[in-house]
């Protein structure tokens, strides 16, 4: 599903709300899934290890690309163990 702005729509594609939070205006579109994301929700995807790698930004500039560069791609996230030496993981006896 792609979004085409109606004729005469002020602002173009970025006036569509984020497909996840529905609060903020969409800043980019995932070309793989067709979903639109605001910058906040898209940056959360980076931190959870599932970044959008093939995207189109609606406005000029590459703000999401800057986030990817600053926080890493998230594809190779190293998870730290929660317990310490001699302490089990949560939920283990």
Order of alpha helices (4+ residues) and beta strands (2+ residues): beta-beta-alpha-beta-alpha
